[in-house]
Structures are given as C-alpha cells and as structure tokens.
C-alpha cells in the first residue's frame, strides 16, 4: 500500500531559516493538508502553520499539533492520536498519517531508531517475510533532499506515535 504523495523539504526556501531546523512537524502537516484538500488556502504556508500549530525550537509537541490543528480544521474533521492499526487503516482508506519519531519524550535514549526526533508523513506500508515496513516521506535535512524511505517497524516501534486527520463520520 503506497499513497502517491508530493512531499517537501523543511529546508526549502519557502520555510523561514529560523524555523527550518524544527519545521518537520509543520512541514508534515502542510503536505498532508495539500494532499487532503484541493483548496491550497487550507494547507497554509509552512511558516504560518509553524506559528499556528505552536512550533518551537525543539519541535512540535504532539498534543499541540492535535489541539491546534483540530481547532483550525473545525468540527467536520477529526484530528487525533491513533494506534498503529488505525494508522494502517487510514492508509488503506487513502489518507496519509503524521508520524513522529521521539526518543526523548518516550524515554528511549539508548534506542537506535531511524530518527531521534522527527515528524514525517506516513504514506504507506508493506509486509515482507512477516515483518512490517513503514513507508514515509522524509522531509529532508540541510544537506539531504526530501525523499521516500522505508523503515522496519520493529526497529522503531518504541519511539513512534501517530496522528490521524480524517473527516468526521
């Protein structure tokens, strides 16, 4: 399962230099909203999202993303923390999920996940040899371009959390 998705680098010229190091959360939300809504005014500029969602120099807290994005999208949308199973269900229904790697607030300091702290759009998954692999769109780094990456769930599960953005039923 893979969603055809147009990503963006958090280090793009569109993002203010002072936000770039900690803009992975707002960039993730920006590209997901671009995917979900045809109206480009809904997805906002990454810089506006950074301020609106409550971005900080150390990143974007999950609770702030949920609270502030829910307030912005209104009652017709559900922005909520979700389980891995729910995240995979969202993908099956054609919706990307905001996925956060976080060694620090999960107290997994010795873990060796793909990222220590990073928000990314989860855009797919595959099962190979009875193992789950997550397909994400990495928002890039100062010296690397944004790109699609495949990560083994078992190597990262202790530091992952998911946020779904779905229409209310």
Protein Blocks (a to p, Z undefined) as FASTA:
>chain_A
ZZddddddfkbfklcfklmmmmmmmmmmmmmmmmmpmblklnopfklmmmmnopafkbcc
fklmmmmmmmmnommbccddddfklmmmmmmnopacdddddfklnopakbccfbfbdcdd
dfbdcdeehiacdddddebjfkbccddddddfklmmmmgccddddddZZ
